[in-house]
Amino acid sequence: MNTVDDERLRKLEEALTEAHRARHTPSWRAGWVEGVMQEVRRAARRPPQVSANGDVVRLVWRTAGFAAVLSIFLLVSFLMQSTMTVSEEGGLIAEDVEVGSLFFE
């Protein structure tokens, strides 16, 4: 760095130091800090406000997800447990119809 830049930085540093020393601290009235702390404690003791709309939406999505997973599980378990093919089921239905027609004739 050259001397001009060093001089500018030194002047800036001095100006900032003086501004920091000269700043005014706010004058608080007596008991202000205690009042703020009491309000913070009161706010901490209050029960949280429950948003009914947000809770309902969350419940609907959780229920929908559970229903989807349950329906997929039931579908897969039904397909795994089913031992008859479509043609066998059709044959059983046809036999029921023939037997039923014998009783009604």
Backbone as CSV, one residue per row, in Angstrom:
resi,resn,N_x,N_y,N_z,CA_x,CA_y,CA_z,C_x,C_y,C_z
1,MET,0.844,-1.180,0.000,0.000,0.000,0.000,0.888,1.241,0.000
2,ASN,0.351,2.252,-0.569,1.135,3.491,-0.560,0.728,4.360,0.616
3,THR,1.414,5.449,0.809,1.206,6.299,1.990,-0.126,7.023,1.945
4,VAL,-0.651,7.309,0.755,-1.945,7.996,0.651,-3.055,7.075,1.173
5,ASP,-3.023,5.820,0.779,-4.029,4.863,1.239,-3.909,4.624,2.747
6,ASP,-2.678,4.540,3.227,-2.479,4.351,4.669,-3.018,5.547,5.448
7,GLU,-2.800,6.734,4.936,-3.275,7.937,5.606,-4.807,7.979,5.616
8,ARG,-5.430,7.592,4.525,-6.899,7.585,4.459,-7.487,6.558,5.423
9,LEU,-6.853,5.391,5.496,-7.325,4.363,6.423,-7.160,4.818,7.874
10,ARG,-6.060,5.484,8.199,-5.828,5.978,9.549,-6.873,7.016,9.919
11,LYS,-7.200,7.934,8.979,-8.209,8.971,9.241,-9.600,8.332,9.426
12,LEU,-9.894,7.341,8.604,-11.179,6.651,8.726,-11.276,5.931,10.070
13,GLU,-10.209,5.274,10.461,-10.193,4.579,11.743,-10.364,5.549,12.905
14,GLU,-9.717,6.674,12.850,-9.858,7.678,13.906,-11.281,8.224,13.957
15,ALA,-11.872,8.484,12.803,-13.246,9.003,12.758,-14.227,7.990,13.334
16,LEU,-14.057,6.732,12.991,-14.942,5.696,13.519,-14.754,5.520,15.022
17,THR,-13.529,5.616,15.489,-13.266,5.503,16.932,-13.913,6.653,17.681
18,GLU,-13.796,7.856,17.167,-14.417,9.019,17.815,-15.938,8.911,17.799
19,ALA,-16.498,8.449,16.710,-17.951,8.299,16.618,-18.437,7.258,17.620
20,HIS,-17.667,6.210,17.795,-18.047,5.179,18.758,-17.987,5.708,20.187
21,ARG,-16.969,6.490,20.493,-16.836,7.053,21.839,-17.907,8.092,22.122
22,ALA,-18.330,8.820,21.108,-19.266,9.926,21.306,-20.730,9.492,21.261
23,ARG,-20.986,8.254,20.956,-22.384,7.837,20.840,-23.083,7.951,22.196
24,HIS,-24.345,8.213,22.112,-25.130,8.405,23.321,-25.867,7.117,23.658
25,THR,-25.865,6.782,24.904,-26.641,5.629,25.337,-28.043,6.109,25.669
26,PRO,-29.044,5.356,25.298,-30.406,5.810,25.583,-30.667,5.822,27.089
27,SER,-31.428,6.803,27.499,-31.744,6.881,28.920,-33.067,6.152,29.161
28,TRP,-32.994,5.055,29.866,-34.178,4.273,30.171,-34.785,4.793,31.473
29,ARG,-36.086,4.791,31.520,-36.713,5.196,32.769,-36.571,4.065,33.781
30,ALA,-36.706,4.373,35.020,-36.511,3.389,36.078,-37.535,2.265,35.943
31,GLY,-37.072,1.045,36.027,-37.963,-0.112,35.973,-38.285,-0.586,34.567
32,TRP,-37.705,0.025,33.552,-38.018,-0.379,32.177,-37.537,-1.805,31.904
33,VAL,-36.345,-2.115,32.331,-35.785,-3.445,32.086,-36.617,-4.503,32.806
34,GLU,-37.015,-4.211,34.045,-37.835,-5.162,34.787,-39.180,-5.376,34.096
35,GLY,-39.760,-4.305,33.555,-41.031,-4.421,32.832,-40.913,-5.292,31.594
36,VAL,-39.820,-5.124,30.880,-39.600,-5.943,29.685,-39.455,-7.412,30.077
37,MET,-38.692,-7.680,31.113,-38.498,-9.068,31.536,-39.801,-9.688,32.034
38,GLN,-40.635,-8.912,32.718,-41.932,-9.436,33.161,-42.813,-9.783,31.966
39,GLU,-42.782,-8.937,30.930,-43.576,-9.226,29.735,-43.071,-10.487,29.035
40,VAL,-41.768,-10.663,29.010,-41.202,-11.876,28.405,-41.645,-13.107,29.185
41,ARG,-41.633,-13.019,30.510,-42.065,-14.160,31.332,-43.545,-14.461,31.138
42,ARG,-44.360,-13.386,31.039,-45.792,-13.591,30.802,-46.037,-14.259,29.457
43,ALA,-45.307,-13.828,28.456,-45.478,-14.424,27.125,-45.034,-15.879,27.117
44,ALA,-44.022,-16.205,27.908,-43.548,-17.593,27.963,-44.545,-18.485,28.678
45,ARG,-45.316,-17.942,29.611,-46.290,-18.748,30.348,-47.579,-18.968,29.585
46,ARG,-47.881,-18.125,28.613,-49.134,-18.260,27.858,-49.113,-19.554,27.051
47,PRO,-50.246,-20.241,26.988,-50.287,-21.452,26.151,-50.212,-21.045,24.682
48,PRO,-49.582,-21.855,23.868,-49.471,-21.508,22.449,-50.839,-21.499,21.783
49,GLN,-51.010,-20.552,20.888,-52.279,-20.474,20.161,-52.303,-21.566,19.105
50,VAL,-53.399,-22.310,19.093,-53.538,-23.428,18.167,-54.353,-22.957,16.969
51,SER,-53.793,-23.145,15.817,-54.497,-22.807,14.591,-55.295,-24.032,14.149
52,ALA,-56.604,-23.941,14.235,-57.453,-25.086,13.902,-57.337,-25.444,12.417
53,ASN,-57.220,-24.449,11.571,-57.149,-24.713,10.137,-55.881,-25.483,9.788
54,GLY,-54.752,-25.078,10.335,-53.502,-25.775,10.042,-53.497,-27.192,10.558
55,ASP,-54.097,-27.398,11.727,-54.146,-28.742,12.295,-55.036,-29.660,11.475
56,VAL,-56.147,-29.139,10.969,-57.063,-29.957,10.166,-56.396,-30.357,8.856
57,VAL,-55.706,-29.410,8.230,-55.035,-29.716,6.965,-53.969,-30.782,7.189
58,ARG,-53.195,-30.653,8.246,-52.155,-31.634,8.547,-52.774,-33.000,8.817
59,LEU,-53.886,-33.028,9.545,-54.556,-34.289,9.846,-55.099,-34.944,8.577
60,VAL,-55.662,-34.158,7.676,-56.195,-34.710,6.421,-55.081,-35.347,5.605
61,TRP,-53.935,-34.666,5.492,-52.847,-35.226,4.694,-52.262,-36.473,5.340
62,ARG,-52.167,-36.491,6.660,-51.663,-37.699,7.318,-52.624,-38.858,7.128
63,THR,-53.924,-38.589,7.235,-54.928,-39.636,7.052,-54.921,-40.132,5.611
64,ALA,-54.789,-39.226,4.656,-54.763,-39.631,3.246,-53.551,-40.508,2.961
65,GLY,-52.423,-40.147,3.504,-51.226,-40.961,3.305,-51.376,-42.341,3.914
66,PHE,-51.933,-42.385,5.117,-52.157,-43.674,5.781,-53.142,-44.528,4.988
67,ALA,-54.205,-43.920,4.480,-55.199,-44.667,3.707,-54.595,-45.210,2.413
68,ALA,-53.740,-44.429,1.772,-53.111,-44.893,0.538,-52.184,-46.073,0.808
69,VAL,-51.390,-45.984,1.849,-50.478,-47.080,2.182,-51.272,-48.325,2.564
70,LEU,-52.328,-48.147,3.341,-53.152,-49.286,3.750,-53.823,-49.948,2.553
71,SER,-54.336,-49.149,1.618,-55.004,-49.737,0.452,-54.016,-50.482,-0.435
72,ILE,-52.806,-49.966,-0.584,-51.796,-50.681,-1.370,-51.425,-51.987,-0.683
73,PHE,-51.266,-51.951,0.630,-50.949,-53.167,1.382,-52.050,-54.212,1.233
74,LEU,-53.303,-53.788,1.361,-54.413,-54.731,1.227,-54.503,-55.303,-0.179
75,LEU,-54.264,-54.479,-1.179,-54.307,-54.948,-2.560,-53.222,-55.988,-2.816
76,VAL,-52.018,-55.703,-2.362,-50.915,-56.652,-2.573,-51.170,-57.942,-1.804
77,SER,-51.644,-57.846,-0.576,-51.900,-59.064,0.190,-53.031,-59.874,-0.425
78,PHE,-54.042,-59.211,-0.976,-55.127,-59.935,-1.646,-54.610,-60.657,-2.879
79,LEU,-53.772,-59.983,-3.651,-53.234,-60.617,-4.855,-52.303,-61.778,-4.508
80,MET,-51.578,-61.668,-3.407,-50.673,-62.742,-3.017,-51.434,-63.946,-2.475
81,GLN,-52.556,-63.728,-1.803,-53.313,-64.811,-1.188,-54.268,-65.490,-2.155
82,SER,-54.598,-64.822,-3.227,-55.547,-65.391,-4.177,-54.886,-66.542,-4.936
83,THR,-55.461,-67.743,-4.838,-54.876,-68.920,-5.502,-55.587,-69.246,-6.807
84,MET,-56.755,-68.690,-7.007,-57.509,-68.982,-8.226,-57.152,-67.987,-9.323
85,THR,-57.158,-68.459,-10.538,-56.949,-67.570,-11.669,-58.296,-67.035,-12.120
86,VAL,-58.266,-66.127,-13.059,-59.513,-65.525,-13.533,-60.389,-66.572,-14.217
87,SER,-59.809,-67.462,-14.954,-60.612,-68.470,-15.655,-61.257,-69.438,-14.658
88,GLU,-60.551,-69.785,-13.581,-61.135,-70.673,-12.584,-62.311,-69.996,-11.888
89,GLU,-62.155,-68.706,-11.588,-63.258,-67.993,-10.949,-64.463,-67.929,-11.886
90,GLY,-64.208,-67.726,-13.175,-65.316,-67.694,-14.140,-66.015,-69.040,-14.221
91,GLY,-65.247,-70.130,-14.146,-65.844,-71.465,-14.173,-66.694,-71.717,-12.944
92,LEU,-66.261,-71.252,-11.795,-67.047,-71.438,-10.576,-68.350,-70.668,-10.654
93,ILE,-68.299,-69.484,-11.212,-69.535,-68.701,-11.351,-70.489,-69.392,-12.321
94,ALA,-69.955,-69.941,-13.400,-70.799,-70.638,-14.372,-71.445,-71.866,-13.739
95,GLU,-70.740,-72.595,-12.902,-71.309,-73.746,-12.227,-72.431,-73.337,-11.292
96,ASP,-72.261,-72.201,-10.596,-73.308,-71.721,-9.702,-74.570,-71.387,-10.472
97,VAL,-74.413,-70.818,-11.637,-75.581,-70.444,-12.432,-76.306,-71.698,-12.923
98,GLU,-75.585,-72.702,-13.357,-76.209,-73.927,-13.836,-76.951,-74.638,-12.708
99,VAL,-76.357,-74.712,-11.527,-76.997,-75.363,-10.410,-78.230,-74.584,-10.016
100,GLY,-78.174,-73.297,-10.020,-79.310,-72.462,-9.656,-80.453,-72.630,-10.631
101,SER,-80.136,-72.779,-11.893,-81.195,-72.927,-12.878,-81.932,-74.272,-12.720
102,LEU,-81.263,-75.296,-12.189,-81.900,-76.585,-11.980,-82.979,-76.497,-10.904
103,PHE,-82.749,-75.687,-9.911,-83.719,-75.567,-8.824,-84.947,-74.790,-9.248
104,PHE,-84.805,-73.912,-10.194,-85.930,-73.050,-10.556,-86.731,-73.614,-11.719
105,GLU,-86.362,-74.680,-12.318,-87.124,-75.227,-13.444,-88.196,-76.165,-13.040
